């Protein structure tokens, strides 16, 4: 499944890496695409949307459905 998220608070490459790591800890096979300027993250994963959102929010970012 492909899940788009709005993720507020990503300001640098370190933020992008933190979001990617958080998702891939939950699902190592997940594909993560980040557009920092648009504050958009697209995750391709078999994990449920809510678990992915929770993993990102645990890193300190505000997450909503895009």
C-alpha positions in Angstrom: 0.0 0.0 0.0 1.1 3.6 -0.6 0.4 6.0 2.2 0.9 9.8 1.8 1.5 11.8 5.0 2.0 15.5 5.8 4.9 15.7 8.3 5.6 19.0 9.9 9.0 19.9 11.4 11.4 18.3 8.9 14.0 21.0 8.3 17.1 19.2 7.2 18.6 16.0 5.8 19.0 14.7 9.4 15.2 15.0 9.8 14.7 13.1 6.6 17.0 10.4 7.7 15.3 10.2 11.1 11.9 9.8 9.4 13.2 7.1 7.0 14.9 5.2 9.9 11.7 5.3 12.0 9.7 3.8 9.1 12.3 1.2 8.2 12.6 0.0 11.8 9.0 -0.9 11.6 9.2 -2.3 8.0 12.8 -2.8 6.7 11.3 -3.3 3.2 9.4 0.0 3.1 10.1 2.6 0.4 10.2 6.1 1.8 10.0 9.2 -0.5 10.3 12.6 1.2 9.6 16.1 -0.2 10.8 18.3 2.6 9.7 21.6 0.8 6.1 20.2 0.6 6.4 18.5 4.1 5.2 15.4 2.4 6.3 11.8 3.0 5.1 8.9 0.9 5.6 5.4 2.3 5.1 2.2 0.4 4.6 -0.6 3.0 2.4 -3.5 4.0 2.2 -2.0 7.5 -1.0 -0.3 8.6 -1.1 3.5 8.1 -1.6 4.2 11.8 1.5 2.2 12.8 3.6 4.1 10.2 2.2 7.5 11.4 3.0 6.5 15.0 6.6 5.5 14.1 7.1 9.0 12.5 5.5 10.9 15.4 7.6 9.0 17.9 10.6 10.8 16.3 9.0 14.2 17.3 7.2 15.2 14.1 3.6 16.1 13.7 1.9 13.7 11.3 -1.4 14.0 9.5 -2.9 12.2 6.4 -2.1 14.0 3.2 
